[in-house]
Amino acid sequence: MTSQRLNNPLRIAAIATAASLYSMSALAEITEQDVLAAQQEWGAGIVAISAVHAEGGDYAARATEHIDTLYAYGLSDVMFKPTLAARDQFRETFDEALTYFIGEEGSEDKGFAISGWTNVRWENNGIYTDHDSAMAMGNYYFTGPDGSETKVEYTFGYLLDDNGDLKINLHHSSLPYAPE
């Protein structure tokens, strides 16, 4: 009976599949370079949303693509505290994130990503990576249409999805403290 159980083709296939999946996940490890690339992609996405809006295009579709591509909504819980949020401080759902990025009449959301940003520059204070998660903290600077920069403090957390892509599961942004 034991040898039949050990030689069962379905059992052998299941063990081989599990081993293969384990070895694939063991190869997928987040690096600092992965985080830097994700930051550049995020910044380019914000600039693209602003550009599509300025051109009169479908900026809501571009923002939807941005969130779908870069955030972990639907994969895990996402903790998102946007820069310009006071009354509704946290955006736990995809729809709440979209509203923040493109605005909604009658809410505090004026459309952060449609503000005419022309560049996003990152200055990392630190990037910490683990096997399948990462965290980064620092400042990022948003260049407005007049060339001025707005400094924002950030903390981002990342996880790997099933395709080995980084997804944001933590996004906290705030304006620097300004003593009176």
N, C-alpha and C positions, 0 to 999 in steps of 0.2 A: 504494500500500500504506500509506503514512504517513497519508494523509487518511482511509482506511478505519479505521485503528487509532484515530485521534483522534476520529472521528465514531461510534464504536461505542457504541450506547446503554447497554450494560452498563458499559463503562468510564466513560462520563459519569455514570451513576448512582452508581458506586463513588466517583468523585471528589467528587460532590456530598454523598454520605453522610459521607465522611471530613471534608470541610470543615464540615459541619453539626456533627459530633461535636466537632471542634476548637473551633468557636465556642462550643458549649455548655460545654465544659470551661474555656474561657477566661473565661466568665462566672462560673463557680463558683470563688470565691476565699474562703478562710476569713478572717473578720474577728474582731476582739477580742470583739465582741458575740456572735458564734457560739460562741466558747469560753465566755463567761460563761453563755450559755443552756444549753450542754452541762453545765457544772458544776451549775447549778441542777437540771437534769433528773437528773443522777447523784445528787445529795443527796436529792431528792424520792423517787427510787427506793429508796434505802437506808431512808428513813423509812417508805415504803410496805411494804417487805418486813417490817420490824419490826412494823408495825401489823397486817398480815395474820397474822403469827405470833401476836401477842398475842390476836387474835380467834379463833384456832384454825382459820384458813383455810389454803388451799393456798399456803403461803409458798414452797415449792419452785418452783411454777409462776410466781409473781411474780418470784422471783430469776432464773429462766430467761429470762423476758421482759426483765428488766433487762439481763442480759448480752447477749442477742440484739440488743437495741435499741442498746446503747451501746458494746459492745466489738467489735473487728475480727476475732474468732475466725472462721475460715472465709474471711475476706477477705485477711488477711495474718498474718504472725507477730505474736504479742502478747507483750510482755515485761511480766509482772505480778509485782511483789514486794509482797505484802500486808503490812499493818502488823504483825499478830500471827502472823508465820511465822518459825520458827527452824530446825526440822529439815528441812522441805520449804519452802525459802525462795522458790522461783519457781513460778509457775503458768502453764505454757505452753499448756495446753489448756482448752477450755470446761469440761469436767468438773472439772478441778482448781480453776477459779475458782468454780464452783458449790459445790463442797465447802467452800471457804473461806467463802463467804457464808452457807451454811445449816448447816454443821457435818457431821461424820461421826464416828460412834462409833469409838473405837479410834485416832483420829488426833489431832494437835494442833489440828485445826480444830473450834472450839466454836461456830461460826456468828456471824461478825462482824456480819452484817446482821440477825440476829435477837436482838440484844442490847438491844432496847427503845429504840433511838435515836428521838428526837422531833424533831430538827432537825439540819441540817448547815449550818454557816456557813463561808464561804470568805474568806480574806485572801490575795490574790495578791501575790507579790513581783514577778512579771513574767509577761507573756504575749507570746509572739513568734509571729507568723503569717507564713506563706509562702503561695504560691499554693494549694497543696493539702495543707499540713500546718501544724500548730501545736504549740507547747509552752507549758505553764504550770507555774509553781512557786510554792509558798508554804506556808501553813498552812491546814488546815481543822479545824473544831471540831465535835465530835459531842456533842450534848446527850443525856444519859442520862435515864432515867425519873424520876430524883430531881432533875433540873434542873441537875446538874453538867455541866461541859464537859470533854471530853478533847481536848487539842491534839495534832494529828498533822501532821507535815511531809509534803508530797507533791510529786511531779513527774508530770504527765500529758502524754502525747504524743497527738496526734490526726491522723487522715487523713480525706480525703473518700472516701465510697463512691460507687458508680455513680449513686446517686440524689441526690448532693449532701449527704448527711447526714454529720455528724462521727461518727467511730468511734474509740475509744480503742485505740491500739496500744502504748502505754507507760503503765504505772501503777506508780509506786513510792511506797510510804508507809512511814513509820517514826515511832516515838515520838522526841521530842526527846532529845538527849544530856542525861544527868543526871549531872554530876560527883559523885563520892563525897565 
